[in-house]
Amino acid sequence: MSIEANQPTDTRPLVLVVDDTPDVFRLLKVKLRHEAIRVEHARGGADAMAMAHAIRPDAILLDIDMPGMDGIEVLRLLKVDAELHDIPVLMLSAHSSPEHKTTTFELGAVDYITKPFEFVELQVRLRSALRVRELIALLAQRAQLDGLTGLWNRTYFDTNLKQCLARAVRHQHSLSLALLDIDHFKPINDLYGHPAGDLVLSAVARTLQRECRGTDSACRYGGEEFAVIMPDTDAPEATLVCERIRGAIERIDWPGSPGLRVTISAGVVGERAPGRGSADAWVKEADRCLYLAKHEGRNRVVLSPSGASGHTQEGGTGCSAAA
């Protein structure tokens, strides 16, 4: 079901129930209706893996006894999948033997609930798993934020670019990447002092946050260099985004530093349907375009005529620059 643009996104935790018996799902949905969660149903192992990738649940209630791919095999697949292994999985089973419990815990399950179970117990255990999930996500997010600018840091950038590239390749969606660098940053520090340099970095970061779209990921790549990952965005559109950022930074007034003028240069690479190139190749191509922007006079955006895979963009015969 699609969500209309003017409707708020439902931020309640999403729980995926994996059970081959529809009656079990309907019963669970009724019993959990007063919990602040959303509930979806997968009717088997293969369905569970597909839905987990599609909806990214916050927790999974996984029945062990299913025909075909059983719950233990689903758990094994979840825990070796880089995109899904952090999702807490609570096993549901009529088996109470220590061997079953030991196997699932060794594979990475966070809880094991024996059927028939008390629904109050299930609610409490599910709440506990979701609470731990939330705390871990919060700690992980803090660990991936840059302390000075509040943008995502290099660690987040490296991980997110790989994930975005994998999704773009899998679904043949557009993807773009931009590397942006503050022009003549060292002289700013030398002439105005490092506190002024920090203010410049923070102001540039705020501009990135304001000018980027909600789906973009603005990151501090390192030093005075920034990066923007733009899913579902082709190269021309990404160039427009970067040109908007460049113009906004150029127009910033610096009343505490008379004579100061801050500009950025940017290199952009994008593809409508990415091939199986590596994240390193994307960074290398964006960095090459950034170097050209610097070489051609700074305060400009240079778009790669070919994506990271080396395929020429439509109508492109050479690097194009906007200033």
Wavefront OBJ file of the C-alpha trace (Angstrom):
o trace
v 0.000 0.000 0.000
v 1.442 3.365 -0.995
v 1.504 6.315 1.397
v 0.261 9.639 0.094
v 2.766 12.483 0.228
v 0.685 14.477 2.704
v 0.353 11.598 5.166
v 2.854 11.229 8.043
v 5.062 8.133 7.918
v 4.138 5.477 10.489
v 7.173 5.278 12.766
v 5.894 2.448 14.997
v 8.219 -0.585 15.140
v 7.440 -3.177 12.488
v 7.215 -6.839 13.518
v 7.269 -9.645 10.949
v 5.447 -12.832 11.994
v 6.672 -15.892 10.086
v 4.248 -18.809 10.366
v 2.707 -21.080 7.758
v -0.639 -21.105 9.607
v -2.803 -18.018 8.861
v -4.863 -18.632 12.007
v -1.760 -18.198 14.182
v -1.013 -14.863 12.549
v -4.584 -13.649 12.954
v -4.544 -14.644 16.625
v -1.209 -12.913 17.228
v -2.402 -9.791 15.444
v -5.483 -9.629 17.672
v -3.503 -10.222 20.860
v -0.886 -7.621 19.914
v -3.346 -4.995 18.713
v -2.843 -2.796 21.779
v 0.949 -2.781 21.365
v 2.483 0.276 19.655
v 3.668 -1.818 16.724
v 2.795 -2.742 13.153
v 2.506 -6.425 12.249
v 3.097 -8.130 8.891
v 2.841 -11.806 7.944
v 5.120 -14.132 5.972
v 3.718 -17.605 5.224
v 6.995 -19.470 4.808
v 10.771 -19.300 4.742
v 11.277 -17.950 1.232
v 8.478 -15.425 1.765
v 10.111 -14.376 5.053
v 13.482 -13.629 3.435
v 11.888 -11.641 0.608
v 9.733 -9.614 2.995
v 12.625 -9.015 5.407
v 14.590 -7.418 2.570
v 11.579 -5.425 1.404
v 10.232 -4.058 4.699
v 13.253 -4.279 7.063
v 11.319 -5.263 10.210
v 12.439 -4.208 13.685
v 11.853 -7.721 15.037
v 10.868 -11.126 13.696
v 8.658 -13.733 15.383
v 9.800 -16.919 13.643
v 8.086 -20.305 13.853
v 10.472 -23.261 13.686
v 8.056 -25.910 12.377
v 7.283 -24.962 8.770
v 7.234 -27.116 5.615
v 10.029 -26.646 3.119
v 12.425 -24.114 4.609
v 12.030 -24.398 8.382
v 12.614 -21.645 10.918
v 16.144 -22.758 11.789
v 17.217 -22.448 8.152
v 15.535 -19.028 7.901
v 17.385 -17.932 11.051
v 20.670 -19.144 9.562
v 20.058 -17.172 6.358
v 19.071 -14.037 8.285
v 22.216 -14.075 10.378
v 24.610 -14.419 7.420
v 22.890 -11.620 5.482
v 24.775 -8.343 5.971
v 21.586 -6.291 5.570
v 19.444 -8.355 7.966
v 21.686 -9.921 10.603
v 21.043 -7.206 13.227
v 17.272 -7.795 13.319
v 16.307 -9.505 16.620
v 14.643 -12.868 16.043
v 12.351 -14.506 18.604
v 11.769 -18.203 17.898
v 8.346 -19.814 18.352
v 8.199 -23.592 18.694
v 6.315 -26.480 20.225
v 9.700 -28.093 20.947
v 11.032 -27.439 24.428
v 14.165 -29.574 24.195
v 17.486 -27.962 25.209
v 18.958 -29.003 21.850
v 16.499 -26.860 19.893
v 17.049 -23.889 22.175
v 20.843 -24.242 22.076
v 20.851 -24.447 18.270
v 18.778 -21.310 17.794
v 20.698 -19.288 20.382
v 24.016 -20.308 18.813
v 22.684 -19.131 15.443
v 21.815 -15.729 16.913
v 18.212 -15.813 18.134
v 17.517 -13.407 21.017
v 14.705 -15.437 22.583
v 12.920 -18.779 22.422
v 9.223 -19.021 23.283
v 7.582 -22.418 23.656
v 4.068 -23.079 22.348
v 1.458 -22.874 23.701
v 2.662 -19.590 25.163
v 1.120 -17.022 27.434
v 0.378 -13.897 25.390
v 1.371 -11.623 28.268
v 4.782 -13.326 28.306
v 5.073 -12.926 24.529
v 4.223 -9.218 24.780
v 6.835 -8.637 27.482
v 9.548 -10.517 25.610
v 8.737 -8.739 22.358
v 8.827 -5.348 24.097
v 12.211 -6.227 25.579
v 13.626 -7.210 22.174
v 12.325 -4.014 20.566
v 13.724 -1.902 23.419
v 17.173 -3.464 23.036
v 16.936 -2.978 19.266
v 16.144 0.714 19.773
v 19.032 1.241 22.198
v 21.505 -0.539 19.916
v 20.310 1.525 16.939
v 20.726 4.721 18.966
v 24.252 3.810 20.038
v 25.143 2.778 16.489
v 23.811 6.069 15.141
v 25.815 8.105 17.661
v 28.938 6.180 16.705
v 28.397 7.166 13.063
v 27.927 10.923 13.578
v 30.681 13.484 13.155
v 31.146 15.350 16.431
v 31.786 18.799 14.934
v 29.276 19.003 12.094
v 26.565 16.542 13.148
v 26.704 14.925 9.704
v 27.218 11.221 9.136
v 30.888 10.302 9.464
v 33.273 8.351 7.239
v 32.348 5.018 8.820
v 28.688 5.552 7.962
v 29.591 6.745 4.470
v 31.621 3.629 3.662
v 28.853 1.300 4.834
v 25.939 3.229 3.352
v 27.508 3.672 -0.074
v 28.032 -0.091 -0.362
v 24.444 -0.744 0.695
v 22.989 1.885 -1.648
v 25.070 0.560 -4.529
v 23.973 -3.029 -3.846
v 20.298 -1.966 -3.825
v 20.707 0.113 -6.983
v 22.324 -2.821 -8.799
v 19.707 -5.286 -7.535
v 16.708 -3.155 -8.506
v 18.353 -1.257 -11.392
v 17.619 2.121 -9.779
v 19.569 5.312 -10.346
v 22.339 6.290 -7.943
v 24.632 9.300 -7.707
v 27.568 10.264 -5.515
v 29.155 13.672 -4.995
v 32.405 14.602 -3.272
v 32.613 18.264 -2.216
v 35.651 20.132 -0.903
v 35.929 23.618 0.632
v 38.183 25.732 -1.580
v 41.361 27.208 -0.022
v 40.479 25.932 3.442
v 44.025 26.047 4.821
v 44.342 29.813 4.207
v 41.035 30.276 6.069
v 42.548 28.586 9.118
v 45.802 30.519 8.735
v 44.198 33.955 8.309
v 41.165 33.707 10.580
v 42.172 30.992 13.034
v 41.022 27.426 13.647
v 37.842 28.467 15.534
v 36.775 30.323 12.396
v 37.634 27.228 10.374
v 35.380 25.145 12.606
v 32.572 27.671 12.113
v 33.024 27.367 8.347
v 32.841 23.569 8.521
v 29.675 23.749 10.641
v 28.037 26.309 8.343
v 28.810 24.224 5.257
v 27.361 21.164 7.014
v 24.157 23.037 7.865
v 23.854 24.135 4.252
v 24.235 20.543 3.092
v 21.524 19.425 5.507
v 19.195 22.184 4.308
v 19.770 21.785 0.576
v 19.849 17.975 0.365
v 16.662 15.989 -0.093
v 15.223 13.684 2.559
v 16.559 10.572 0.819
v 20.111 11.931 0.487
v 22.890 11.114 2.951
v 25.212 14.058 3.656
v 28.489 12.969 5.259
v 31.731 14.500 6.431
v 34.213 12.511 4.380
v 37.275 13.887 6.154
v 38.884 17.245 6.964
v 37.216 19.874 4.785
v 35.780 17.283 2.382
v 32.144 16.180 2.321
v 30.149 13.543 0.464
v 26.513 13.207 -0.565
v 24.988 9.840 -1.498
v 21.867 10.304 -3.627
v 19.714 7.173 -4.152
v 17.184 7.124 -7.020
v 18.944 10.138 -8.557
v 20.518 10.254 -11.998
v 23.637 12.255 -12.844
v 21.955 15.407 -14.259
v 19.639 15.674 -11.251
v 22.561 15.153 -8.865
v 24.455 17.918 -10.629
v 21.540 20.298 -10.046
v 21.505 19.384 -6.342
v 25.234 20.071 -6.056
v 24.942 23.314 -7.985
v 22.228 24.425 -5.563
v 24.530 23.580 -2.646
v 27.460 25.386 -4.279
v 25.423 28.536 -4.844
v 24.008 28.525 -1.304
v 27.493 28.259 0.227
v 28.853 30.987 -2.011
v 26.100 33.331 -0.759
v 26.796 32.809 2.969
v 27.617 36.046 4.773
v 30.381 35.959 7.406
v 29.878 39.069 9.589
v 32.468 37.942 12.152
v 35.185 37.528 9.528
v 35.372 40.586 7.210
v 36.554 39.722 3.728
v 35.936 36.004 4.117
v 34.395 34.262 1.100
v 33.795 30.528 1.156
v 33.230 28.385 -1.933
v 33.254 24.695 -2.686
v 34.181 22.469 -5.590
v 32.347 19.229 -6.336
v 32.781 16.090 -8.389
v 29.710 14.049 -9.331
v 29.274 10.526 -10.670
v 25.909 8.920 -11.351
v 24.293 6.098 -13.278
v 20.690 5.322 -14.206
v 21.201 1.551 -13.907
v 24.524 0.831 -12.169
v 26.620 -2.126 -13.214
v 28.461 -4.264 -10.723
v 31.191 -1.732 -10.018
v 32.670 -1.375 -6.547
v 32.062 1.437 -4.072
v 35.779 2.245 -4.341
v 35.374 2.786 -8.089
v 32.549 5.258 -7.457
v 34.641 7.197 -4.950
v 37.631 7.175 -7.280
v 35.586 8.589 -10.182
v 33.936 11.264 -8.012
v 37.367 12.213 -6.657
v 38.736 12.492 -10.202
v 35.940 14.899 -11.094
v 36.594 16.866 -7.905
v 40.240 17.183 -8.909
v 39.151 18.508 -12.318
v 36.887 21.051 -10.625
v 39.851 22.281 -8.594
v 42.118 22.322 -11.646
v 39.594 24.273 -13.720
v 39.365 27.143 -11.235
v 37.380 25.895 -8.219
v 33.875 26.984 -7.173
v 32.312 24.663 -9.725
v 30.628 21.277 -10.149
v 32.131 18.731 -12.536
v 30.042 15.792 -13.723
v 31.667 12.575 -14.899
v 30.894 11.873 -18.567
v 30.930 8.197 -17.672
v 29.660 6.438 -14.604
v 31.890 4.452 -12.293
v 31.523 1.546 -14.741
v 32.941 3.677 -17.557
v 29.757 3.905 -19.658
v 29.293 7.304 -21.318
v 26.308 9.302 -20.075
v 23.674 10.161 -22.658
v 24.886 13.108 -24.687
v 28.213 13.235 -22.813
v 31.513 13.583 -24.610
v 33.659 15.027 -21.826
v 33.530 16.299 -18.273
v 30.895 18.974 -17.895
v 31.291 21.800 -15.407
v 28.836 24.216 -13.820
v 29.972 27.362 -12.022
l 1 2 3 4 5 6 7 8 9 10 11 12 13 14 15 16 17 18 19 20 21 22 23 24 25 26 27 28 29 30 31 32 33 34 35 36 37 38 39 40 41 42 43 44 45 46 47 48 49 50 51 52 53 54 55 56 57 58 59 60 61 62 63 64 65 66 67 68 69 70 71 72 73 74 75 76 77 78 79 80 81 82 83 84 85 86 87 88 89 90 91 92 93 94 95 96 97 98 99 100 101 102 103 104 105 106 107 108 109 110 111 112 113 114 115 116 117 118 119 120 121 122 123 124 125 126 127 128 129 130 131 132 133 134 135 136 137 138 139 140 141 142 143 144 145 146 147 148 149 150 151 152 153 154 155 156 157 158 159 160 161 162 163 164 165 166 167 168 169 170 171 172 173 174 175 176 177 178 179 180 181 182 183 184 185 186 187 188 189 190 191 192 193 194 195 196 197 198 199 200 201 202 203 204 205 206 207 208 209 210 211 212 213 214 215 216 217 218 219 220 221 222 223 224 225 226 227 228 229 230 231 232 233 234 235 236 237 238 239 240 241 242 243 244 245 246 247 248 249 250 251 252 253 254 255 256 257 258 259 260 261 262 263 264 265 266 267 268 269 270 271 272 273 274 275 276 277 278 279 280 281 282 283 284 285 286 287 288 289 290 291 292 293 294 295 296 297 298 299 300 301 302 303 304 305 306 307 308 309 310 311 312 313 314 315 316 317 318 319 320 321 322 323
